[in-house]
Amino acid sequence: MAEMTWKEIVLVVGVVVACYWNSLFCGFVFDDVSAILDNKDLRPSTPLMNLFRNDFWGTPMTEERSHKSYRPLTVLTFRINYVFSELSAKSYHLLNLVLHAVVCLIFLQVCRLFLDQKSSLVAALLFAVHPIHTEAVTGVVGRAELLSSIFLLAAFLSYTKSKSPDNSIVWTPIALTVILVAVATLCKEQGITVIGICCVYEVFVAQGFTLPHLWDTVLRILRGKDGLPYSLLQTLLKLIVLMFSTLLLVIVRVQVIQSQLPVFTRFDNPAAVSQTPARQLTFNYLLPVNAWLLLNPSELCCDWTMGTIPLVESLLDMRNLVTIAFYSVLGLMVHHGVRYSVDSSKTVIMALSLIVLPFIPASNLFFPVGFVIAERVLYVPSMGFCILVAHGWRKTTKSRNLKKLSWIGMAILLATHAVKTVNRNWDWESEYTLFMSALKVNKNNAKLWNNVGHALENQNNYERALKYFLQATRVQPDDIGAHMNVGRTYKNLNQTKEAEDAYMIAKSLMPQIIPGKKYATRVAPNHLNVYINLANLIRANESRLEEADQLYRQAISMRPDFKQAYISRGELLLKMKKPLEARDAYLRALELDRTNADLWYNLAIVNIEMKEPSEALKNFNQALELNTKHKLALFNSALLMQESGDARLRPEAKQRFLIYVEQDPEDANGYFNLGMLAMDDNKNEEAERWMKKAIKMQLGFRSALFNLALLYSQTGRELDALPVLNELLVHYPEHVKGLILKGDILMNHKKDTKGAKECFERILQMDPNNVQGKHNLCVVYFEERDLLKAERCLVETLALAPHEEYIHRHLSIVRGKIAALSAGGQQVSLADGAPSPAVEGKKAPLEKGKINKNAQKTSPAKKPSESEEQSKKLLEESQPDKRTKTKSTKEMKEIEKKRAAALKRLEEIERILSGD
């Protein structure tokens, strides 16, 4: 076997780069969304061991909804990508390109075992440019094929070295082969099929047996004429080791999936649920269809499910002739490969083993899979195809008449395939371009119409999306998912009646409830979301909350492990003021998934509703242990710490707010609460800085404006507070506390009785029974020297608050002054320079934030459900005022201190007035 030259390496790698350079400009599309964007196993915060407990999509293998595709090493490479570039698609595509180049180079080395140098290079170049590989290379999830192929080919190459020059067994390469097979299988399940390829190689290539020779040897042994030949004994020994290794890997794999096959619906693979003979005829017809894609990859499609290929339901269907022709050609090639011992036969049989054996797991012949045709599963089988083509090309080049024509033909084939591959890559640029290209090939697949709709929906183009969803329902009227999509889109368009009608149609297509019947094995988990979506829609009507609860309970009855139903029901029960039942729902969901940070967050919200702040804080902390960047848990736990009044918790609260603003630098609420923490710690300059930042981020931020003005007034900067209060009152002209503070400053610091009077009169226009506003207006009358009006005003104020001592004192002062002036025969008016009662010093308390009591929503569905859409508004709903009026013990003490200061001031006024 000749070694590769550096020129060949450069040529192969250069061709790969030329064909796939534009894949770097593609995003995450189709299955990439579930495997990359929605897969928590990629995040560094997820324990590494989860990769070995969950399937390829991040779903625990123990769950029935799991796809059972166990590829932890592939997911590990995604995680490495995430460490370096997070969710930048370019790095993922770049690694796929590199891996494809590596596969091409190893494949070139494999071809050297059966072909000459030129033919091997032709096979490798054809493999490098074949358009069928775009799904495996340009689609990021195709990395499973790439990685598995690397170790599959490496295992085969290792096995070829298990025979020494003296024909004895070399065990080290065999042991390495077993290890590489295990690694290949952990990348993708089809890696285990290399054992079969090694067996074919051992029998027909390494030992040089032919089928007639084997048959003759067996007959002679059975007749007792000959003993077991040494070469055959060696072969049997090696095959036994390979088979035992295979059996061991299969047992481990079965244990991993817990002896459960994944659940697929008739929409995924219609033939799988069809009756005999339609099932067998269709599955066998799919084999020549796959072969045709290798021969003529002109019409490629990313999704061949549902109605793409109509079922072959009768023996009279003309497509059966294609199946017969395919098996005839395959049979002739197998006959040629196993009957003769010439090099050509060995090449053919090895090419066929590469085509057939790796394809068996995806063939549907032995067990159903979740697709009809998947182009990426042809990645390894195409290697055998390329060897056959190169072998045939070598034969034609030996003919003097066909040599030049064969060279031209191969050049044209490579060039056209390369151009097709480059063009096909652009289809994978976005989900919209990908699914639109698929619709050009196949218009009978409702899933494609749905996926185009999803792509438009993600662009908020709901009107166009609706047209595609409706077309999906026409193509496949019994497609539950299509009707759910229609309902969701109508809801996004605020057409609730039409949305409910669509959901009701989808619900009517669900299996009817049969007492004692287990539904988990025959209802697709995502279809159960119809109950969730319908309930979320109707619960907006307060009179239909019980009806919504019934829908949640119906979903739970059909699947007791349906986590999302418990989550949504808990949220509804909170709305229905049933916190105990809500807590039970969340605890049941936590039994199903204790690693879900959103569930712990929701439970904390229930604790807050039940006035259990310590338990709420524990559950917020649990959510943050699972997800250190859980925004709502960060914010609300920090706010809970702050509201506790415990100074020891403030540093941690501040740290959480800082992490929050780092995650969401556009949210003014984080800066505002940092300012409030600084005010609690008497760090006035820091508080001022955070408040100004909050106001800058959110124009007219009510609480930030008021508290900044209050900060100024409490630190002797009353005149700086006025422009802030003016801005506050422009946005909120009825802000009572702002009006009181402004009137106080105008009265006591600007001596602007007219402006103060306007503030207090505006308060009384809004609330005639506002004691503080009424009292302060009385003081304005006193300042204007209208003692009789001030007296009447104070009498009216006293009637509103008969137990307020300071009103009694002020009234006594005013009456004493009136009596003194009357006794002296003077006009009842205040003498120049006489002091007036002070504007009441009981300033309004700080406006503080409130806990966001909305539950976090989660959903296993790939596309956002109604509950997920609501969970996006959580921060916005709490934004107007993140602080409550609840007074802590410290605040009460501060108010008492201010009250004492006010009374002391009144005593001074009494003393001055008495002396006058």
N, C-alpha and C positions, 0 to 999 in steps of 0.2 A: 504494500500500500504506500503510494507516494505521499510525501508530506506536502502541505500547502505552501506555496511560495508567497512572498510578500506582495507580489503583483496581483495574485489572485485575491488575497485578503483585501487589498485596496480596491480592486474592482468590485467585489461583492458588497463591501461596506459602502462604497460610493453609489452603487445602484440602489441600495436600500435607502440611503439618504436622499437621493434624487426622487425616489417614489413617495417618500413619506415626510419630506420636509414641511409640507403644508399642514400635516396633522398637528403640528405645534400650535397652530392658530385655532384649533377646535376647542370646544368647551366640554363640560360634563353633560352627556346626553343619555337618554334612555335608561338602561340599567345602571349607568354610572351614578345616577342620582341616589339610588338606594344603597349602592355598594360604597360610595364615597361620601357624598354630601350628608346623607341621613344616617351614616354608620358611626355610632359612638365609639366603636372599637378602634377607630383611627386616632382618637384624642388621647394625648398623653395622660389625662386624668383618669382614663379607664385602666384598670389593672391589666397587666400584660397577659395574665392567665385567662382572661375573658376571651382572647383570640382562640383558645383551645376548648372553650366551652360553647361558643356561639357558632352559628353558620356563617357563610360567606357574606350575608347581608346584615350581620350583627344581631340576629335573633337567636335566643338560647336554643340549643339543639333539643332540649327537653320539651319545648313547646310544640304543640301540634301544628301550629301555623308555620313552623320552620320549614324552609325549603330543603333541609337536610343536605345541602351542599357544603361539605366540610373541607375548607381550604385555608387553614390558619397561616401557612407560610406566605400565601399570596396576600392575605390581609396584612401580614407583617410588613411587606414591602410598601403597601399603601401607607401604613403608619410611619414608616421611615420617610416617605415623601412628605407626609404631613409635618413631621418634625422640622424639615428643612424649608418647606414652602407653604405649609398649611394647605389651603384649598386653591392654590394657583394651578390651574389645569395644565399649564405649559410643562411643568416639571414632570407630571405624571405621563404626559404624552412623550416627552423626551426619553424617559426610562423605557417606555414600551418600544420606541424606535431602536434603542440600544439593544434591548433584549432580542428583538427580531433579527438584528444584524448578527448577534451571537448565535442564534438558532441556525441562521443561514450558513455560517462558517462551520458549525459542528455537522450540519447536514452535508456540507461539501465533503467533510472527512468521512462520513458514513458512505457516501456515494462512491468514494474511492475503493471501497470493498468489493463493489460489483460492476463498476464502470471504469473505462479508461479516463485519462486526465481531462480530455476535452469534453467528453460526455458528462463527466461529473460536474464540470464547471457550468455546462449548459443546464443541467438539472438544478443546480444551486441558484443560478440566475433566474430560471423560470419560477422557482419557489419564491425567490425574493420579490418578484414583480407581480405575482399572480393576484388579480383583483379580489379573489375570494377571501384574502387575508385582511382586507381593510377592517372588517368587524373585529378581528382579533387584535390588530395592531393599533388602529385609530380609536376603537372603543376601549376605554381604559380597563373595563372589566375583562377584556380579552387577555389581560396579563396572566390569568390563570392558565390559558393555553400556552403562552410563551414560556412561562417558568416550567410548567410540566413537561413541555417539549425539550427544554434544555436538559433536564435530568433524565428524561426518557432516553434521549439519544446518547447521553453520557453513560447511562446504565448499559445500553446495548454495546457501545464501544468497549466498555470494560469487559463485558461478557465475551466478546470476540477474542480476548487475550487469555481465556481460561484454558486454552489448549497449547501445550508446550511443543517445541519442534519434535520431540520424541513421542508425541501423541499422548502423553500423560496429562492428568488433570492438574491445573494450577488453581488452588482454592482461593487465593487472595483476590483475584479479579471477581470471582463469584460472590465472595462476601461483600465486596464493594458494590457489586451489582444490586444485591439485596438492599443495601443501605440507600443507594440512589433511587431504587424503585419506591422505597418507603417515602423518601423526600418528594419524589415526583407525585406520588399519590396525595401527599399533604398540600400540594399545589393545586392539583385537580385530580378527580377520581380516575380519569382515563389513564393516568400514569401507570396503573397496575397492569395494563394490557401489554406492556413491554415484555413481561414474562412470557407471554404467548409468542411474541416475535423472537425472543431468544430461543424458545423451544423449536420453532421452525428453522431458525438458523442452525441450531445444533444438529438437527436430523438431516436436513437437505443440503446444507452448505459445509459445515464443519466436518461431518462424517461422510458426506457425499452419498447418502442413501437416496434411492428412488423408490417410488411406491411399489413397482414390481419386485425390486430387490427385497424390500421389507416384507412383502407378502410371501415371497419364496422362503425367506429366512424363518418366518413364523411357522410356515407349514412344515419345514424340515425339523424344527424343534418339536412341534407337536407330534410328528411321526416318529420322533426319537432317533432320527438319522444323524443329527448334529447337536452339539451342546451350544450354549449361549456364547456367541462370538464376543471376544474381549472388547471390541469397539462398541458393540451394542450394549454390553454391560456398563461401559463407561458412560454411554449416552443415557441409559436408564438411571444411573446414579445421579448424574447432573440434573436430569429432568425431575427426579424425586425431590432433590434439594430445592429446585425452583418452584415445584408445585406446593411443597410444604410451606415455603415462604409466602406463596400466594394465598394459601389457605389461612395462614396466620394473619396476614394483612386484611383479608376479608372478614375474619372473626372480629378483629379490632374495629373495623369499619362498621360492622353490624352493631357492635356494642355502643359505638358513638351515636348512632341514630336510634338506639334503644329498640331495635328490631321493628321500627316503624318507617314505612315508606311515606314520602310527602303526599299531601292531598292536592290533587289537581282537578280543575273543573272541566266540563266539556267545552268551555270556551278556549281553554289553553290547548287542548288536544282532543278534538271531536272524535277521532277514531278510537281513542282509548276507552270511551264509554259506549261505543257502538256494539251492535250484536254481530255474531258470526253470520255470514262470512265477510261482512263489510270491514270489520276490524282487521282481519288478516289480509284481505285484498288491498286495503288502503296502505297498511304498513309496508307491504312488499312493493307497492307501486312507488312509495317514497324513496326507495333505494335508487332506481334509475333517475328520479328527479334530482337527487343529490349528485349523482354521477354527471348529469347534464350540466349542473352548475360548475363543475370542474372543467368540463369540456368547453362550455360556452358561458362564461360569466358576464354576459352582456346585460342581463336584467337582475340586479341584486336588490334584495329587500331586507330591511332590518327586522321584520316581524312576519313570520309565516303562519301565525296561529289562526284560530277561528275558521272563517270560511275561505281562506286563501286557496286551499286545494280541496275541491269538493270530494266527498267520500266516494270510493269505488264500491258501490253497493250490490253489483250484480256480476256474475261470471261473464255476462254478455257485454260488459263495458269494454269498449275498444282499447282503453288504456291498459288492459291486462296483456295485450300483445306487446306493449313496451316492456312490461315486467318480464314476460317470457324471453324477449330478445336480450334483455340485460342478463338474466341468469344463464342464457345460452353462451353469450360472450364470456362471462365470468367462468363458466364451466370449462370452456375451451382453454382459457388461459391457465386455469388450475391444472388441467390435464397436461398441458405442455410443461408446467413447472415441476410437477411431481413425477412425471414418467421418464424424463431424460436427465442425464447427469452432466450435460454440457453447461458451459458458463451462462449461456442465454437462459436456460431453464432456471438456474439459480437466481439470476437477476429478476426474472419474472416472478418466481415464487416469493422472493423477499419483498418485491414491490407490492404484490398482492397482500402479503401479511401486514405491511404498513398501511394499506388502504382499509382492509377489512377489520382487523382486530381492534385498533383504536376506535373504530366507528361503532362497534357492537354496543357499548353502553348507551349510545344516543340513538340506536336504531329502532327502538320501541318493540323489537322482536321478542325480547325476553321479559321486559318490564316497562311500564309506561313512563314517559318523561314529560316535562312540562312544556313541550313545544312540538310543533310538527316538523319544521326544519329550522336549524340554526346554523348560519354560515360559519360561525367561529369554530364549531366542532369539526369542521372539515380541515382545520389547520394541519393536524398530523396526517390524516388520510391523504392530503394533497402531496405529501412527500412521496408516497408510493406512486401517485399519479405522475409526478414530475420525473421519477426514475423510469417509469414506463415510456414516457414521451422521449426522454433523452436516449433510452435504449433503442427505441424505434428510429430516432434520428440518426443514431450511429449506424444502424443497419442500412439506411438509405444513402448515407454518405459513402458507403463502400461501393455503391453502384456508380460506375463512371457516368452514366447518363443522368442520374438523379443527384449527384453530389452538389453541383452548383445550385440546383433548384432547392435542395434541402437546406443549404446555408441561407439562401434568400428567405425561404419560408420561416426558418427559425428566427432570423433577424426581425422579420415582420411581426411574428408572434410576440417576441419579447418587447418590441417597441409599442405595439398596440396594447398589450397588457399593462405596460408601464404607464402609458397615457391614461388608460381606463382607471388605474389605481390612483393616480394623482387627482383626476376628476372626481372619483368616488370619495376621496378624502374630504372634499369640500362639502359633500352631503352631510358629513358628521360635524359640521361647524356648529350647528345649534339644533335643538330639538325640532324647531319648525322646519328647517331645511331637510333634516333627516326624514321626518315623517311625510313631508310633501313629496320627496323623491320616492318613498315607498308607495304612495298612492298612485304614482305614475305607473308602477308595475302591477299593483293589485288594488282594485277598488271594492273588493268583496270582503275585506277584513274590517269589521267594525272597530277593532282595537286601534287601527291606524287613524280612523276618523276621530276617535276619542283622543288619541295622543296629539293630533294636530290641534284639537280643541284645547287640550291642556296647555300646549305651548302658547296659544293665543291668550288663554286665561292668565298665564303667568305674566303676560304683557299688559294685563288689565283690559284687554280688548274683548269684553264679554259679549258684545253683539255678534262679532264674527265667530267667536268660540261657540256660541249657541247654535249657529248654523251647522257646524261640524258635529256637535253632539246630537242634534236632531237627525242628521244624516246617519249617524251610527245606529240610532234606534230604528231607522228604516231598513238599514242593511241587515241588522240582527235584532228583530223586535223583542226577543226574549233576553236581551243582554241587560242584566240588572244594573251593572256598572254604568252603562250608557244613560239609563233613565236617572240614576243618581247624579250623574254629571249635569244633565238637563236641569234637575231640581236645584242643584247648587248654583248654577249659572243664573237661573231665574231669581234666586235669592239675592245674588250679587247685583242684579238689576232692579232689586226692590219690588219684584213681582211675586209677592208671597203666595197669592192664590195659585198661580201657575206652578210655583215651586212645590207647593203641597200636593198638587195633582200629580206631578211627576214622581214625587217620592211615594205616593200611594200606589202608582203603577208598579214601581220597583218593589214595593212591599208585597204586592199581590203576586209577584213572580217568585217570592221566597217560598220554601217548603212550608206547608201548613203544620201547625202544632199538633203533634200526636202524643198523647200522654204516654210516658215511659220510653219514648223513642230517643235515641242518642243522635244528636245533630252534628256533633263535632266532626264526624268523618264525611259529611256530605254537604256541608255549607261552607262556602269560601269565607274565611274570616273577614275579608274586606267588604263582602256583601252585607254582613251584619251591621255595617255602618249606616245602612239605610234607616235603621231604627234610631240610631244616635242623631243622624242629620234631621230626620223628621221631628224627633222630640225637641231638638235644639231650635227648630223653626217655630213650632207651635207654643213653646213655653214663653215666647215673647208676649203672648196673650195671658194675662194674669188669671183669667178664668179657665185656662186649659192646662194648668200646672199638673193636676192629677192625671190628666190624659198623657202628658209627657212622661210622667213617672211610670205609668203603665207600659209605655214603649220601652223604657230602659229595663224594666223588670222582664219584659218579654225577651229582649236580647239576652239577658242573663240566663233566663230559663233555657234558651237554645244553646248557650255556651257558658257554663258556669265559670270558665276561666277567661271570660271576655273582659279584660282589664279596663278598657276604655269605657265600658258601660258603667262600671262602678265609679270611675272618675267623674263622668258626666252626671250620674245620678247624685253623687255627693254634692256636686255644685248646685244641682237643682234643689236638693234638700236644704242646703244653706239658704237658698232664696225663699224657700217655704218656711223658714224659721224653725227648722227641725235639726238643730246641730248634733244632737245625740245620734240620730239616724245617719246624718252625713258622716260623722266620725266612724260609725260602723262600716259604711261603704268604703271609705278610704283605707280602713284597717284591713278589709277584705282584699282590696286591690294590692296593698302592701304584702299580703301573704303570697300573692302571685308574683310580685316584683319588688323586692326590697332595695333594689339598686336604682330606683327611679327617683331622682331628686325632686321632680315636680310633685310626686305624691306626698313626700315629706313636707313640702312647702304647703300643699293644700291642707294637710292635717294641721299645720301650724295656724293656718287661717281659721280653721274650726276652733282651735284652742282659744284664739283671740275672741271669737264670737262667744265662747263659753266663759270668758273672763278668766282664762288660765294663762297669764303672760309667761310664767316660768316654763310651762310645758310648751308653749308656742316657741319660746327661744330655743329650747332643746331641739325641737323639730326643725326649726330654721337652720340650726347648726348641723343637724344630720343631713339636710339638703345640701349644705355647703361642703360637707365632707365628701359627698358624692360628686358635686359639681362646684368647684371653687369659684366659678364665674357666673353662678346663677344670679342674674341681675335682681330679680324680685326678692329673693331670699336675702341677698346682700343689703338691699335698701331697707326692707321692712324689719330685719333683725337689728340693724343699726338704729333704726328709729325706735324700736322697742327698748333697746338698751338706753337710749337717750331719755325716753319717757319714764324709765324706771326711777330716775333721780339718783341713781347710784353713781357717784363720781368715779368709782373704780372701773366702771364699764365704758367710760367715755373714750379712753384711748383706742379700745377695740372698735367702738362705734365709728370713730373718726377714720380708722384704717379701712373699715368696710365702705364707708362713703367715698374714700379716695379711690378704692378699687372700682367702685360703681361709676364714678365720673370718668375714670380711665377707659372703662368699657363703653360708656355712653356720654361722650364729652358734649353732646348737643343738648342734654337734658338739664335744664336749669335747677330742677328740684335737688339734685345732688349737691350743687354749690350752695343752695339756700340752707340745706340742713347742716352743711359744714359750718356755715356762718352762725347758725343757731347754737351749735356745739361750742364754737369759740365764744359766743356771748355767755353761755353757761359757765365757761371757764374764765370769764372776765378778760378775754384776749380781744380787746376792742379793735385794734388795728387789723388783726387777722379777720375778725368778724366783718368789718367794713369791706375788706377786700373780697371775701366770698360773696357778700350780698351784692356788691356791684357787679361781680361776675355773673351772678344769677340774673340780675336785671338786664345785663347786656345780652345774655343768651335768650331771654324771653321778655319781650317788650310788654310793659304793663303788668309785671309779675306782682300781684297784689300783696301777698304776704311779705315778699322781699322788700318791697317799697315801704310798707308800714314799719317793719322791724328795723330797717335802716334808719328811718326817721326817728323811731323810738330810741335807737342806739345813740343817735346824735343828741337827742334831748336829754338822755340820761348822763351824757358825758360833757354837759355844758356847752354843746354846739347847737343850741336851739335854732339859730339863724340858718345853719346848714341844713337843718331838717325841713325848713319851709319849702324850698324848691322840690324836695322829694315828695312832701305831702301834696303839693300842687299837682305833680305828675300822677300821684296815686288817685287824686280826686278827679282828674281828667278822665281816667279810665273807669273809675268807680265812684261816681258822684254821690252815692248813697252810703259810702263807707263811714259808719258812725264813729268808730274809734279814731279814724283819721281826722274826722271833723272835730272831735273833742280835743285831740292833741293839737291840731292847728289853732283852734280857738284859744287854747291854753297859752300857746306860744305868742299869739297875737296880743292877748290880753296882758300877760305878765312880762313879756320881753320887748314887744314892739309898741305897747300902749295903744294898740289899734282897736279901740272898743267897737268901732263900726264893723270892722272885718270879723272880730270875734262874735259879735251879735249875729251876723249873717250865718256863721257856722252853726251856732246853737239853735237859731230859728229853723235852719234847714233840717236839723236833727228832729226837732219837734214836729215839723211838717210830715216827716216820715213816721215818727213814733211819738205821739203826744204824751205818752206815759214814761218817757225816758227820764229817769230821775236825775242823772248826772247832767244831761243836756239842759233840763229845766232849771236845776240849781245854778249852773254856770250862767244861764241867761239872767237869773235874778241878780247875780253879782255884777253883770254888765249894767243893769238898771241902777244898782247902787253906785257904780262908778260914774254913771251919767247924772248922779245926784237927784234921781227921781225916787225918793225914799218911799213914798206911798205905793208906787208901782212895784218897787222891790219887795215891800212888805206883802202885798197881795200875791206876788209871785212865789214868795217863800211859803206863804200859807198853803197855796195850791200844791207846792212841792212836798210840804209836810203831809198833806193828805195822801200823797202817793207813797210816801215812805215814812210813816209815823214813828218808827223806831230809830231813825238815823239821828244820832246825837248832834252831829255837826250842823244839821239843818236847824234844830232847836237853838243852838248857840247863835247861829247867824241871824235867826229871826229875833232873838233877844237883843242882839247888838243893834239891829236896825230899829226895833221898837224903842230901845233906850235912846237912840239918837233922835228919833222923832219926838220923844217926850222931852228931851233936853232942849231941843230947839223950840218946841211949843211953850215950855215954861219961861223961856227967855223972850217970848214974844217975837221970835224970829220966824222968817219964812222957812217952811219945812224943806230945806235943801241942804246938801252937804257943803260944809265950809271948804274953801280952797285949801288944798294941801292935806286935808284929812285922809287918813288911810281907809281903804275899802276892804271888805272881806275878800279873801283870796278866792280865785277860781279853784274849785275843789281839786286837791292834790292826788286823788285816787286815779292814777292813770290806768288806761286799759292794759290788761296783761298781754304778754307776747302772743302773737298768732303762731300756733305750732302746727306741725304736720300730723297727718292721720295715717294710720296703718292701712295699707291697701288690702282690703278684705276680699278681693276677688280671687277665686281659685285659679291656679295655673292649670291649663288644659294640655293634654297630650293625646296623640293619636298614632296608631301604627300604620295608618294608610299612607301611601306614597304622596298623594296629593292632599292639600290642606282641607280639613273638614270644617264645619261651622264652628265646632268648639275651638279649633285651632285659630280661626279668624278672630274669635272673641278674645282669645288669650293674647293677641297682639295689641289690644287696646288697654291692657291693664294699667300701664304707667300713665296713659293719656287721661284715663278716668280719674286718677288721683291727683292730677296736676294742679288744678286751680288753687288748692290749699293743702299742702302736705303737713300742716300743723293743726292741732285741735285746740279747743279752748280749755281743755282739761288742765286744772291747776295742780301742780305737784306740791308737796309739803314745803319745799324751798320757796316756791312762788307765793304760797300763802303767807309765809313769813315776810317776804319782800313787801307784799301788799300791806301787811300789818305795820311794817316799819314806815311805809309811806303815809298810812293813816295816822300814825303817831306824830309824824312830822307835820301833817296837816293840822292836827289838833293843837300842836305846839304853836303853829303859826296863828291859829285862831285866838289862842290865849294872848299872843302879842297884840293882835288887833283889838281884843277886848280891853287890854290894858291901856292902849293908846286912846281908844274911844272913850273909855271911862275918864281918863285924864282930861280929855277935851271937854 
